[in-house]
């Protein structure tokens, strides 16, 4: 649903004659293909310091889950090509 919201914003930007922001162009972008970058550059740097305040096993599990999530998205994209997240999720089985 977030991806569709991004695409709707991109549609409005295009309609207004504005440049379409990254991840907002429904004909070129995919949240699925951006997951590795997003998790590596945004989520992990914000989450990793926070895990110091948690039980060590819980913090490690959070970071492990992010890594598993990254790998799952990469496998789906490698297997099925560049599709939207909404198209890839049903193909996960």
N, CA, C and O atoms as a GROMACS GRO file, in nm:
protein
  372
    1UNK      N    1   0.083  -0.119   0.000
    1UNK     CA    2   0.000   0.000   0.000
    1UNK      C    3   0.088   0.125   0.000
    1UNK      O    4   0.052   0.227  -0.060
    2UNK      N    5   0.202   0.117   0.068
    2UNK     CA    6   0.293   0.231   0.068
    2UNK      C    7   0.344   0.258  -0.073
    2UNK      O    8   0.354   0.373  -0.116
    3UNK      N    9   0.377   0.151  -0.143
    3UNK     CA   10   0.425   0.167  -0.280
    3UNK      C   11   0.319   0.235  -0.367
    3UNK      O   12   0.352   0.323  -0.447
    4UNK      N   13   0.195   0.196  -0.353
    4UNK     CA   14   0.087   0.259  -0.431
    4UNK      C   15   0.073   0.405  -0.393
    4UNK      O   16   0.047   0.489  -0.480
    5UNK      N   17   0.089   0.438  -0.265
    5UNK     CA   18   0.085   0.578  -0.222
    5UNK      C   19   0.198   0.657  -0.288
    5UNK      O   20   0.178   0.770  -0.335
    6UNK      N   21   0.318   0.597  -0.292
    6UNK     CA   22   0.430   0.662  -0.360
    6UNK      C   23   0.396   0.686  -0.508
    6UNK      O   24   0.420   0.794  -0.561
    7UNK      N   25   0.341   0.585  -0.572
    7UNK     CA   26   0.308   0.597  -0.715
    7UNK      C   27   0.202   0.705  -0.738
    7UNK      O   28   0.209   0.779  -0.836
    8UNK      N   29   0.104   0.715  -0.649
    8UNK     CA   30   0.002   0.820  -0.663
    8UNK      C   31   0.066   0.958  -0.650
    8UNK      O   32   0.029   1.051  -0.722
    9UNK      N   33   0.162   0.971  -0.559
    9UNK     CA   34   0.234   1.098  -0.548
    9UNK      C   35   0.309   1.127  -0.677
    9UNK      O   36   0.307   1.240  -0.727
   10UNK      N   37   0.376   1.025  -0.731
   10UNK     CA   38   0.447   1.044  -0.857
   10UNK      C   39   0.354   1.082  -0.971
   10UNK      O   40   0.389   1.165  -1.056
   11UNK      N   41   0.235   1.023  -0.972
   11UNK     CA   42   0.136   1.059  -1.075
   11UNK      C   43   0.099   1.207  -1.064
   11UNK      O   44   0.087   1.277  -1.164
   12UNK      N   45   0.081   1.254  -0.941
   12UNK     CA   46   0.045   1.395  -0.920
   12UNK      C   47   0.162   1.487  -0.957
   12UNK      O   48   0.141   1.595  -1.012
   13UNK      N   49   0.285   1.444  -0.926
   13UNK     CA   50   0.402   1.524  -0.963
   13UNK      C   51   0.411   1.535  -1.115
   13UNK      O   52   0.435   1.643  -1.169
   14UNK      N   53   0.392   1.423  -1.182
   14UNK     CA   54   0.398   1.422  -1.329
   14UNK      C   55   0.288   1.511  -1.387
   14UNK      O   56   0.312   1.588  -1.480
   15UNK      N   57   0.167   1.499  -1.332
   15UNK     CA   58   0.053   1.578  -1.378
   15UNK      C   59   0.078   1.728  -1.358
   15UNK      O   60   0.034   1.810  -1.439
   16UNK      N   61   0.148   1.764  -1.251
   16UNK     CA   62   0.178   1.904  -1.222
   16UNK      C   63   0.300   1.954  -1.299
   16UNK      O   64   0.338   2.071  -1.287
   17UNK      N   65   0.362   1.867  -1.380
   17UNK     CA   66   0.479   1.907  -1.457
   17UNK      C   67   0.607   1.913  -1.374
   17UNK      O   68   0.705   1.975  -1.416
   18UNK      N   69   0.605   1.850  -1.259
   18UNK     CA   70   0.723   1.848  -1.171
   18UNK      C   71   0.805   1.722  -1.198
   18UNK      O   72   0.752   1.623  -1.249
   19UNK      N   73   0.934   1.726  -1.165
   19UNK     CA   74   1.012   1.603  -1.175
   19UNK      C   75   0.958   1.500  -1.075
   19UNK      O   76   0.920   1.535  -0.963
   20UNK      N   77   0.954   1.376  -1.116
   20UNK     CA   78   0.903   1.270  -1.030
   20UNK      C   79   1.016   1.224  -0.938
   20UNK      O   80   1.125   1.189  -0.985
   21UNK      N   81   0.990   1.224  -0.809
   21UNK     CA   82   1.090   1.186  -0.708
   21UNK      C   83   1.123   1.037  -0.720
   21UNK      O   84   1.042   0.959  -0.769
   22UNK      N   85   1.244   0.998  -0.675
   22UNK     CA   86   1.280   0.856  -0.677
   22UNK      C   87   1.178   0.771  -0.600
   22UNK      O   88   1.124   0.814  -0.498
   23UNK      N   89   1.154   0.652  -0.650
   23UNK     CA   90   1.058   0.553  -0.597
   23UNK      C   91   0.913   0.591  -0.622
   23UNK      O   92   0.823   0.518  -0.581
   24UNK      N   93   0.888   0.703  -0.688
   24UNK     CA   94   0.751   0.749  -0.707
   24UNK      C   95   0.699   0.726  -0.850
   24UNK      O   96   0.581   0.752  -0.878
   25UNK      N   97   0.784   0.679  -0.940
   25UNK     CA   98   0.745   0.662  -1.079
   25UNK      C   99   0.700   0.519  -1.103
   25UNK      O  100   0.780   0.426  -1.101
   26UNK      N  101   0.570   0.502  -1.126
   26UNK     CA  102   0.515   0.367  -1.139
   26UNK      C  103   0.564   0.294  -1.263
   26UNK      O  104   0.553   0.172  -1.270
   27UNK      N  105   0.618   0.366  -1.362
   27UNK     CA  106   0.667   0.297  -1.482
   27UNK      C  107   0.814   0.257  -1.471
   27UNK      O  108   0.863   0.182  -1.555
   28UNK      N  109   0.885   0.306  -1.368
   28UNK     CA  110   1.028   0.278  -1.358
   28UNK      C  111   1.070   0.219  -1.224
   28UNK      O  112   1.170   0.148  -1.217
   29UNK      N  113   0.997   0.247  -1.119
   29UNK     CA  114   1.045   0.217  -0.984
   29UNK      C  115   0.975   0.097  -0.922
   29UNK      O  116   0.869   0.054  -0.967
   30UNK      N  117   1.038   0.046  -0.818
   30UNK     CA  118   0.984  -0.067  -0.742
   30UNK      C  119   1.039  -0.061  -0.600
   30UNK      O  120   1.161  -0.054  -0.581
   31UNK      N  121   0.952  -0.062  -0.503
   31UNK     CA  122   0.997  -0.065  -0.363
   31UNK      C  123   1.075  -0.193  -0.336
   31UNK      O  124   1.166  -0.194  -0.253
   32UNK      N  125   1.040  -0.300  -0.405
   32UNK     CA  126   1.108  -0.428  -0.384
   32UNK      C  127   1.256  -0.419  -0.419
   32UNK      O  128   1.340  -0.471  -0.346
   33UNK      N  129   1.289  -0.353  -0.530
   33UNK     CA  130   1.428  -0.344  -0.571
   33UNK      C  131   1.506  -0.245  -0.485
   33UNK      O  132   1.629  -0.250  -0.483
   34UNK      N  133   1.436  -0.156  -0.415
   34UNK     CA  134   1.503  -0.057  -0.331
   34UNK      C  135   1.522  -0.104  -0.187
   34UNK      O  136   1.583  -0.032  -0.108
   35UNK      N  137   1.473  -0.221  -0.152
   35UNK     CA  138   1.478  -0.265  -0.013
   35UNK      C  139   1.621  -0.276   0.040
   35UNK      O  140   1.648  -0.233   0.152
   36UNK      N  141   1.711  -0.332  -0.037
   36UNK     CA  142   1.849  -0.346   0.009
   36UNK      C  143   1.909  -0.211   0.045
   36UNK      O  144   1.968  -0.195   0.151
   37UNK      N  145   1.893  -0.115  -0.045
   37UNK     CA  146   1.945   0.020  -0.019
   37UNK      C  147   1.878   0.082   0.103
   37UNK      O  148   1.946   0.135   0.191
   38UNK      N  149   1.745   0.075   0.108
   38UNK     CA  150   1.670   0.136   0.218
   38UNK      C  151   1.710   0.076   0.353
   38UNK      O  152   1.733   0.148   0.450
   39UNK      N  153   1.717  -0.055   0.359
   39UNK     CA  154   1.751  -0.120   0.485
   39UNK      C  155   1.896  -0.091   0.526
   39UNK      O  156   1.924  -0.065   0.643
   40UNK      N  157   1.988  -0.096   0.429
   40UNK     CA  158   2.129  -0.072   0.459
   40UNK      C  159   2.158   0.074   0.497
   40UNK      O  160   2.237   0.100   0.588
   41UNK      N  161   2.095   0.167   0.428
   41UNK     CA  162   2.130   0.308   0.446
   41UNK      C  163   2.041   0.382   0.544
   41UNK      O  164   2.080   0.487   0.596
   42UNK      N  165   1.922   0.330   0.571
   42UNK     CA  166   1.830   0.402   0.660
   42UNK      C  167   1.798   0.323   0.787
   42UNK      O  168   1.818   0.372   0.898
   43UNK      N  169   1.748   0.202   0.770
   43UNK     CA  170   1.697   0.127   0.884
   43UNK      C  171   1.809   0.080   0.977
   43UNK      O  172   1.804   0.104   1.097
   44UNK      N  173   1.908   0.013   0.922
   44UNK     CA  174   2.015  -0.042   1.006
   44UNK      C  175   2.091   0.068   1.082
   44UNK      O  176   2.114   0.053   1.202
   45UNK      N  177   2.131   0.178   1.015
   45UNK     CA  178   2.201   0.282   1.091
   45UNK      C  179   2.117   0.343   1.203
   45UNK      O  180   2.172   0.388   1.304
   46UNK      N  181   1.986   0.345   1.187
   46UNK     CA  182   1.900   0.397   1.294
   46UNK      C  183   1.874   0.293   1.402
   46UNK      O  184   1.866   0.326   1.520
   47UNK      N  185   1.860   0.168   1.362
   47UNK     CA  186   1.826   0.063   1.457
   47UNK      C  187   1.945   0.012   1.537
   47UNK      O  188   1.933  -0.016   1.656
   48UNK      N  189   2.060  -0.001   1.473
   48UNK     CA  190   2.176  -0.062   1.539
   48UNK      C  191   2.212   0.004   1.672
   48UNK      O  192   2.233  -0.067   1.770
   49UNK      N  193   2.221   0.137   1.681
   49UNK     CA  194   2.253   0.196   1.812
   49UNK      C  195   2.144   0.171   1.916
   49UNK      O  196   2.173   0.155   2.035
   50UNK      N  197   2.020   0.167   1.873
   50UNK     CA  198   1.909   0.142   1.964
   50UNK      C  199   1.918   0.003   2.026
   50UNK      O  200   1.876  -0.017   2.141
   51UNK      N  201   1.972  -0.093   1.952
   51UNK     CA  202   1.979  -0.230   2.005
   51UNK      C  203   2.070  -0.241   2.126
   51UNK      O  204   2.062  -0.339   2.200
   52UNK      N  205   2.156  -0.141   2.148
   52UNK     CA  206   2.241  -0.141   2.267
   52UNK      C  207   2.161  -0.127   2.396
   52UNK      O  208   2.210  -0.159   2.504
   53UNK      N  209   2.037  -0.080   2.385
   53UNK     CA  210   1.953  -0.063   2.503
   53UNK      C  211   1.861  -0.183   2.526
   53UNK      O  212   1.782  -0.183   2.620
   54UNK      N  213   1.872  -0.284   2.442
   54UNK     CA  214   1.787  -0.402   2.450
   54UNK      C  215   1.867  -0.520   2.504
   54UNK      O  216   1.990  -0.515   2.512
   55UNK      N  217   1.797  -0.625   2.539
   55UNK     CA  218   1.866  -0.749   2.571
   55UNK      C  219   1.947  -0.789   2.447
   55UNK      O  220   1.896  -0.781   2.336
   56UNK      N  221   2.071  -0.831   2.465
   56UNK     CA  222   2.156  -0.861   2.349
   56UNK      C  223   2.092  -0.957   2.249
   56UNK      O  224   2.101  -0.936   2.128
   57UNK      N  225   2.029  -1.062   2.296
   57UNK     CA  226   1.969  -1.160   2.205
   57UNK      C  227   1.855  -1.096   2.124
   57UNK      O  228   1.837  -1.128   2.007
   58UNK      N  229   1.780  -1.007   2.186
   58UNK     CA  230   1.669  -0.941   2.115
   58UNK      C  231   1.723  -0.846   2.009
   58UNK      O  232   1.672  -0.843   1.897
   59UNK      N  233   1.824  -0.769   2.043
   59UNK     CA  234   1.884  -0.677   1.946
   59UNK      C  235   1.944  -0.751   1.827
   59UNK      O  236   1.928  -0.710   1.712
   60UNK      N  237   2.012  -0.862   1.856
   60UNK     CA  238   2.069  -0.943   1.747
   60UNK      C  239   1.960  -0.998   1.658
   60UNK      O  240   1.975  -1.002   1.536
   61UNK      N  241   1.850  -1.041   1.718
   61UNK     CA  242   1.739  -1.097   1.639
   61UNK      C  243   1.677  -0.992   1.549
   61UNK      O  244   1.641  -1.021   1.435
   62UNK      N  245   1.664  -0.870   1.599
   62UNK     CA  246   1.610  -0.762   1.515
   62UNK      C  247   1.698  -0.741   1.392
   62UNK      O  248   1.648  -0.731   1.280
   63UNK      N  249   1.829  -0.734   1.414
   63UNK     CA  250   1.921  -0.713   1.302
   63UNK      C  251   1.923  -0.834   1.208
   63UNK      O  252   1.934  -0.819   1.087
   64UNK      N  253   1.913  -0.954   1.265
   64UNK     CA  254   1.906  -1.076   1.182
   64UNK      C  255   1.780  -1.074   1.095
   64UNK      O  256   1.784  -1.112   0.978
   65UNK      N  257   1.669  -1.029   1.152
   65UNK     CA  258   1.544  -1.023   1.076
   65UNK      C  259   1.556  -0.927   0.958
   65UNK      O  260   1.503  -0.954   0.850
   66UNK      N  261   1.624  -0.816   0.979
   66UNK     CA  262   1.644  -0.721   0.869
   66UNK      C  263   1.726  -0.786   0.758
   66UNK      O  264   1.694  -0.773   0.640
   67UNK      N  265   1.831  -0.857   0.796
   67UNK     CA  266   1.914  -0.925   0.696
   67UNK      C  267   1.833  -1.030   0.620
   67UNK      O  268   1.845  -1.041   0.497
   68UNK      N  269   1.752  -1.106   0.690
   68UNK     CA  270   1.666  -1.206   0.625
   68UNK      C  271   1.568  -1.138   0.530
   68UNK      O  272   1.543  -1.188   0.420
   69UNK      N  273   1.512  -1.027   0.572
   69UNK     CA  274   1.418  -0.952   0.490
   69UNK      C  275   1.486  -0.904   0.362
   69UNK      O  276   1.430  -0.916   0.253
   70UNK      N  277   1.607  -0.849   0.376
   70UNK     CA  278   1.684  -0.805   0.258
   70UNK      C  279   1.707  -0.919   0.161
   70UNK      O  280   1.687  -0.904   0.041
   71UNK      N  281   1.748  -1.032   0.214
   71UNK     CA  282   1.775  -1.149   0.129
   71UNK      C  283   1.648  -1.199   0.060
   71UNK      O  284   1.652  -1.237  -0.057
   72UNK      N  285   1.537  -1.198   0.132
   72UNK     CA  286   1.410  -1.245   0.074
   72UNK      C  287   1.368  -1.157  -0.044
   72UNK      O  288   1.328  -1.208  -0.149
   73UNK      N  289   1.378  -1.023  -0.027
   73UNK     CA  290   1.343  -0.933  -0.136
   73UNK      C  291   1.438  -0.953  -0.255
   73UNK      O  292   1.394  -0.956  -0.370
   74UNK      N  293   1.567  -0.967  -0.227
   74UNK     CA  294   1.665  -0.986  -0.335
   74UNK      C  295   1.637  -1.114  -0.412
   74UNK      O  296   1.647  -1.116  -0.534
   75UNK      N  297   1.603  -1.221  -0.341
   75UNK     CA  298   1.572  -1.348  -0.407
   75UNK      C  299   1.449  -1.336  -0.496
   75UNK      O  300   1.446  -1.387  -0.607
   76UNK      N  301   1.347  -1.266  -0.445
   76UNK     CA  302   1.225  -1.248  -0.526
   76UNK      C  303   1.255  -1.169  -0.653
   76UNK      O  304   1.208  -1.204  -0.761
   77UNK      N  305   1.332  -1.062  -0.640
   77UNK     CA  306   1.366  -0.980  -0.756
   77UNK      C  307   1.452  -1.060  -0.853
   77UNK      O  308   1.431  -1.054  -0.974
   78UNK      N  309   1.549  -1.135  -0.802
   78UNK     CA  310   1.634  -1.216  -0.889
   78UNK      C  311   1.554  -1.322  -0.963
   78UNK      O  312   1.579  -1.349  -1.081
   79UNK      N  313   1.457  -1.381  -0.894
   79UNK     CA  314   1.378  -1.488  -0.954
   79UNK      C  315   1.274  -1.438  -1.054
   79UNK      O  316   1.253  -1.499  -1.158
   80UNK      N  317   1.208  -1.326  -1.021
   80UNK     CA  318   1.093  -1.281  -1.100
   80UNK      C  319   1.116  -1.151  -1.175
   80UNK      O  320   1.030  -1.107  -1.251
   81UNK      N  321   1.231  -1.088  -1.156
   81UNK     CA  322   1.260  -0.963  -1.224
   81UNK      C  323   1.206  -0.843  -1.149
   81UNK      O  324   1.147  -0.855  -1.042
   82UNK      N  325   1.230  -0.727  -1.208
   82UNK     CA  326   1.189  -0.601  -1.145
   82UNK      C  327   1.039  -0.584  -1.157
   82UNK      O  328   0.987  -0.550  -1.264
   83UNK      N  329   0.971  -0.609  -1.048
   83UNK     CA  330   0.826  -0.592  -1.040
   83UNK      C  331   0.797  -0.510  -0.916
   83UNK      O  332   0.885  -0.489  -0.832
   84UNK      N  333   0.675  -0.463  -0.906
   84UNK     CA  334   0.638  -0.391  -0.784
   84UNK      C  335   0.630  -0.490  -0.669
   84UNK      O  336   0.618  -0.611  -0.689
   85UNK      N  337   0.638  -0.437  -0.548
   85UNK     CA  338   0.626  -0.522  -0.430
   85UNK      C  339   0.492  -0.595  -0.430
   85UNK      O  340   0.485  -0.712  -0.394
   86UNK      N  341   0.387  -0.527  -0.470
   86UNK     CA  342   0.254  -0.588  -0.475
   86UNK      C  343   0.249  -0.705  -0.572
   86UNK      O  344   0.175  -0.801  -0.550
   87UNK      N  345   0.326  -0.699  -0.678
   87UNK     CA  346   0.330  -0.811  -0.774
   87UNK      C  347   0.417  -0.925  -0.721
   87UNK      O  348   0.389  -1.042  -0.749
   88UNK      N  349   0.522  -0.893  -0.646
   88UNK     CA  350   0.615  -0.995  -0.599
   88UNK      C  351   0.565  -1.073  -0.478
   88UNK      O  352   0.589  -1.194  -0.469
   89UNK      N  353   0.497  -1.009  -0.387
   89UNK     CA  354   0.456  -1.074  -0.263
   89UNK      C  355   0.375  -1.201  -0.290
   89UNK      O  356   0.403  -1.304  -0.228
   90UNK      N  357   0.276  -1.200  -0.380
   90UNK     CA  358   0.204  -1.325  -0.405
   90UNK      C  359   0.289  -1.435  -0.466
   90UNK      O  360   0.251  -1.552  -0.459
   91UNK      N  361   0.402  -1.401  -0.526
   91UNK     CA  362   0.489  -1.498  -0.591
   91UNK      C  363   0.586  -1.562  -0.492
   91UNK      O  364   0.661  -1.652  -0.529
   92UNK      N  365   0.584  -1.518  -0.367
   92UNK     CA  366   0.681  -1.563  -0.267
   92UNK      C  367   0.666  -1.710  -0.233
   92UNK      O  368   0.764  -1.773  -0.193
   93UNK      N  369   0.549  -1.767  -0.248
   93UNK     CA  370   0.527  -1.906  -0.207
   93UNK      C  371   0.596  -2.006  -0.293
   93UNK      O  372   0.585  -2.126  -0.270
   0.00000   0.00000   0.00000
